[in-house]
Amino acid sequence: MPSRTTLAATTAALLALAAPMAFAAPAPRAAAQAAAWDTDRAAAAYTSDPGSVTASGSESDATGPGAAADGDGTTHWTGNAADDAWISVDLGSAIRISQVILDWDEAAYGKKYVLEVSGNGTDWTTFYTEDDGTGGSVTAHTYPQEVTGRYVRMRGIQRATATGYSLSSFKVYGGEPAPASTTRANLALNHPAYGDLYQDAGSSPAFVTDGGWPADLKGGASRWSSDWNANRWVGVDLGATSTIDSVDLYWEAAYGVDYRIQVSDDNRTWRTVYQPSADEVAARRADVQAPGDAAGRHDTVTLPTPATGRYVRMLGVERRSFYNPAPSTAQFGYSLYEFQVWGTGGSADAAYPALPKDPGGAYSTTFYDDFTGSDLDRSKWRVVRTGTEMGPVNGESQAYVDSPDNIRTENGSLVLESKYCKGCTPTPNGTFDFTSGRVDTNTKFDFTYGKVSARMKLPVGDGYWPAFWLLGSNVDDPDVSWPGSGETDIMENIGYGDWTSSALHGPGYSADGNIGKQQTYPDGGRADAWHTYGVEWTPEGMTFTVDEQAVQTTSRQKLESTRGQWVFDHNQYLILNLALGGAYPAGWNKVTEPYWGLPQSSVDRIAQGGIKAEIDWVRVEQK
């Protein structure tokens, strides 16, 4: 189900201690009892202690740092007029922090700033970096970083205006991890959680251990939501080998019809310790309702025999169906508010592993083609055909074919050319009026990380859509598919002479919601002249370039904090293609006739002799 605004939770003791924190805490309970909270009560539970907040300075006494933690949205902290001004909160004790929300006051926001955590108020670690802030309300999720500490601060780097930074609220969410226990307890509370593909940053695995769920098991309280695939899992690290006797699952309406509870010693090899009976699965399968009418369910799973392990997970097998509308049905991802693991053992020392870093070192060329041969080098490139290697996509009008009319080398360049012949190109996917060229390196050169570049000259005209891009090599795996595979658009042009675009697509940031930028050529440059387009892809992020000048920088840290899962830690392959019309051009030129996104004037130009994209060379360098 689609994710909504989320709220985190902590223990009752922390609720009293943590000054500016917006917490909703379960009430005290016996070891085997569960308690619930609802979204409205969570919002009302906002507490404040302005005395726990300090800052580098303030504009006046009335706009001191405590105003950012008083629960009153009409008051605000306005800092001293300096780029390096800061505001810090003392949480009272160390907790695992799940998210921070900054509500900027009008235009006095941070253009560049960092969020940092500290155990002692002196030594700080950055967990969020903003390099292009626009104000408003900013939610920075920490998953999958380990962010544990007593102090949190916003440290400014660059102001948007000459006045001081101004925050109406500075909220921190999180909770104290469950410690080792010799008596029966929920060992999963505020512990690191893991999973595979999830919907977006607001529905990551971290939310299944935050201690909160709505009493009616409806609505947008904090939850994990997988992407729309039956084979998905979510689990928790208990920190040490534990003896587990039961599990509580608080599902949103998109619950598991069939699933497995599994344990592991290493988070890799799993042992099944529970699965619903055939009768239970049948009953759950029969419970089909409209999404707006459906509620979640609470499963208390008592294991037939206590199990031993450090990691526990729920592995989905079958998702619930919903009327869409009746009698048709549809399935969404799994959605779980809370995952409790009851038993003895565990350790509060469980932590998320450090994110991978750029290893450093020099680049060397691992792939290069300058197209000086008499024909395309098929030891390096695969020719893609519509109806064979791929089907129609994006509403485009061309069929990709394997013909020298569309794909050839010429004067030391690769030429991708589009041709028009009405009704002349039958394929298994229908008959097309246009042909064009697409090549890729799938199965011939797939790689992880590096500097990728190409020198290209593009056709200009409404609806012409040449692209130079990377696609995750696991895109054809039905357990992954797009956008879980990841897509890196190094250069796209939709026929405008003065600009191109770059973009990243993944879970929570795909299609029109991609993370992208436009670049305009300086000094009157045009797309139909030669330019070099590139990306540097590292474990820490992507930097896109045009003629060696950075045009988009996206860090893994910011992407996962604000948008969704980083899915660029595995092989991708190169693609060069020339498409015609379709969703992206049509979104700009609004053309619907004679082809979607492709006006008659552009059709006439193709019919009069074709249009082409030229590629001088392609290079991949790796460390």
LINQUI-V22170 format. One record per backbone hydrogen bond with DSSP energy under -1.0 kcal/mol. CO is the residue of the C=O (numbers start at 0). NH is the residue of the N-H. E is the energy in kcal/mol with one decimal. If there is no record, write none. Layout:
BEGIN
CO_NH_E / CO_NH_E
END
This chain:
BEGIN
10_14_-1.7 / 11_15_-1.1 / 13_17_-2.9 / 20_22_-1.0 / 20_46_-1.4 / 29_32_-1.7 / 37_41_-2.2 / 38_42_-2.3 / 39_43_-2.0 / 42_45_-1.1 / 48_51_-2.7 / 49_52_-1.5 / 51_89_-2.0 / 53_87_-3.2 / 60_63_-1.2 / 62_77_-1.8 / 63_66_-1.7 / 64_67_-1.9 / 65_68_-1.8 / 67_169_-2.2 / 71_74_-1.4 / 76_166_-2.3 / 77_58_-3.1 / 79_81_-2.5 / 81_84_-1.4 / 84_155_-3.0 / 85_55_-2.4 / 86_153_-2.6 / 87_53_-2.6 / 88_151_-1.9 / 94_148_-2.1 / 95_174_-2.0 / 97_141_-2.3 / 98_172_-2.8 / 99_139_-3.0 / 100_170_-2.7 / 101_137_-2.9 / 102_167_-2.7 / 102_168_-1.1 / 104_107_-1.5 / 106_108_-2.0 / 107_165_-2.6 / 108_159_-2.2 / 110_132_-3.1 / 111_156_-2.6 / 111_157_-2.5 / 112_129_-3.1 / 113_154_-2.6 / 114_126_-2.6 / 114_127_-1.3 / 115_152_-2.2 / 116_124_-2.4 / 117_149_-1.6 / 117_150_-2.5 / 124_116_-2.3 / 127_114_-2.5 / 129_112_-1.9 / 135_103_-2.6 / 137_101_-2.6 / 139_99_-1.8 / 141_144_-3.0 / 146_96_-3.0 / 148_94_-2.0 / 149_90_-3.3 / 150_117_-2.0 / 151_88_-2.9 / 152_115_-2.5 / 153_86_-1.9 / 154_113_-2.2 / 157_110_-2.0 / 157_111_-2.1 / 164_78_-3.1 / 165_104_-2.7 / 166_76_-2.9 / 168_102_-2.4 / 170_100_-2.4 / 172_97_-2.4 / 172_98_-1.2 / 174_95_-2.9 / 180_344_-3.0 / 184_186_-1.1 / 184_342_-2.0 / 187_190_-2.2 / 188_177_-2.5 / 191_236_-2.6 / 193_234_-2.7 / 196_226_-1.5 / 199_202_-1.9 / 202_224_-1.9 / 203_206_-1.5 / 204_207_-2.0 / 205_208_-1.2 / 207_338_-3.2 / 208_189_-4.1 / 212_36_-2.6 / 213_216_-1.5 / 216_295_-1.7 / 223_335_-2.5 / 224_198_-2.7 / 226_228_-2.1 / 229_231_-1.6 / 231_315_-3.4 / 232_195_-1.2 / 233_313_-2.9 / 234_193_-2.8 / 235_311_-1.8 / 237_346_-2.3 / 241_308_-1.9 / 242_343_-2.0 / 243_306_-2.5 / 244_302_-2.2 / 245_341_-2.7 / 246_300_-3.5 / 247_339_-2.7 / 248_298_-2.6 / 249_336_-2.7 / 249_337_-1.2 / 252_254_-2.0 / 253_334_-2.3 / 254_319_-1.5 / 257_316_-2.4 / 257_317_-2.1 / 259_314_-2.7 / 260_272_-3.1 / 260_273_-1.2 / 261_312_-2.5 / 262_270_-2.5 / 263_309_-1.7 / 263_310_-2.6 / 270_262_-2.2 / 273_260_-2.3 / 276_280_-2.4 / 277_281_-2.3 / 278_282_-2.2 / 279_283_-2.2 / 280_284_-2.5 / 281_285_-1.6 / 285_287_-1.7 / 288_322_-1.7 / 289_292_-1.4 / 289_293_-1.5 / 296_250_-2.8 / 298_248_-2.8 / 300_246_-2.3 / 306_243_-3.4 / 308_241_-1.9 / 309_237_-2.6 / 310_263_-2.1 / 311_235_-2.7 / 312_261_-2.4 / 313_233_-1.8 / 314_259_-2.1 / 317_256_-2.2 / 317_257_-1.5 / 321_329_-2.2 / 324_327_-1.4 / 327_323_-3.0 / 329_321_-2.5 / 333_225_-2.6 / 334_251_-2.2 / 335_223_-2.7 / 337_249_-2.5 / 339_247_-1.9 / 340_186_-2.6 / 341_244_-2.3 / 341_245_-1.4 / 342_184_-2.2 / 343_242_-2.6 / 344_180_-2.3 / 346_349_-1.1 / 363_621_-2.8 / 366_619_-2.7 / 368_617_-2.0 / 375_377_-1.1 / 376_379_-1.6 / 376_380_-1.8 / 381_439_-2.3 / 384_387_-1.7 / 384_388_-1.2 / 384_389_-1.6 / 389_386_-3.6 / 392_395_-2.3 / 393_582_-2.6 / 398_435_-1.8 / 399_385_-2.4 / 402_405_-1.8 / 402_406_-2.5 / 405_416_-2.1 / 407_414_-3.4 / 412_409_-2.8 / 413_614_-2.5 / 414_407_-1.7 / 415_612_-2.6 / 417_610_-1.1 / 418_434_-1.9 / 420_423_-2.0 / 424_431_-2.7 / 426_429_-2.1 / 429_426_-1.5 / 431_424_-1.7 / 432_420_-3.0 / 433_398_-2.0 / 434_418_-2.1 / 435_400_-2.0 / 436_577_-1.6 / 437_383_-2.4 / 438_575_-2.5 / 439_381_-3.9 / 440_443_-2.1 / 440_444_-3.3 / 446_571_-2.4 / 449_536_-3.0 / 450_620_-2.8 / 451_534_-2.2 / 452_618_-2.9 / 453_532_-2.7 / 454_615_-2.7 / 455_530_-2.1 / 456_613_-2.8 / 460_463_-2.3 / 462_580_-3.0 / 464_578_-2.3 / 465_492_-1.9 / 466_576_-1.9 / 467_489_-1.1 / 467_490_-2.1 / 468_574_-2.2 / 469_487_-2.4 / 470_572_-1.8 / 471_474_-1.7 / 473_476_-1.6 / 476_479_-2.6 / 476_480_-1.4 / 480_484_-1.6 / 482_485_-1.6 / 485_471_-2.4 / 486_504_-2.4 / 487_469_-2.8 / 488_502_-1.9 / 490_467_-2.5 / 491_500_-2.3 / 493_462_-1.4 / 496_526_-2.5 / 497_520_-1.7 / 499_518_-2.7 / 500_491_-1.8 / 501_516_-2.0 / 502_488_-2.7 / 503_514_-2.1 / 504_486_-1.8 / 505_508_-2.3 / 509_512_-2.3 / 510_513_-1.5 / 514_503_-1.7 / 516_501_-2.3 / 518_499_-1.7 / 521_524_-1.6 / 525_528_-1.3 / 526_457_-2.2 / 530_455_-2.9 / 531_546_-3.7 / 532_453_-2.0 / 533_544_-2.9 / 534_451_-2.8 / 535_542_-1.8 / 536_449_-2.4 / 537_540_-1.0 / 539_555_-2.8 / 540_537_-2.6 / 541_553_-2.9 / 542_535_-2.5 / 543_550_-2.9 / 543_551_-1.3 / 544_533_-2.4 / 545_548_-1.7 / 548_545_-2.2 / 551_543_-3.3 / 553_541_-2.7 / 554_558_-2.3 / 555_559_-2.7 / 556_560_-1.7 / 557_561_-1.9 / 558_562_-2.7 / 558_563_-1.8 / 560_140_-2.7 / 562_200_-1.6 / 570_472_-2.4 / 571_446_-2.4 / 572_470_-1.7 / 573_440_-1.7 / 574_468_-2.2 / 575_438_-2.5 / 576_466_-2.3 / 578_464_-2.6 / 579_396_-2.7 / 581_585_-2.4 / 582_586_-1.9 / 584_587_-1.3 / 584_588_-3.1 / 585_589_-1.7 / 590_596_-2.1 / 594_597_-2.0 / 595_581_-2.5 / 597_594_-1.2 / 598_602_-1.9 / 599_603_-2.8 / 600_604_-1.5 / 601_605_-1.8 / 602_606_-2.7 / 603_607_-1.7 / 605_608_-1.5 / 605_609_-2.4 / 610_417_-2.9 / 612_415_-2.6 / 613_456_-2.5 / 614_413_-2.8 / 616_454_-1.7 / 617_368_-2.0 / 618_452_-2.5 / 619_365_-2.7 / 619_366_-1.6 / 620_450_-2.7 / 621_363_-2.2
END
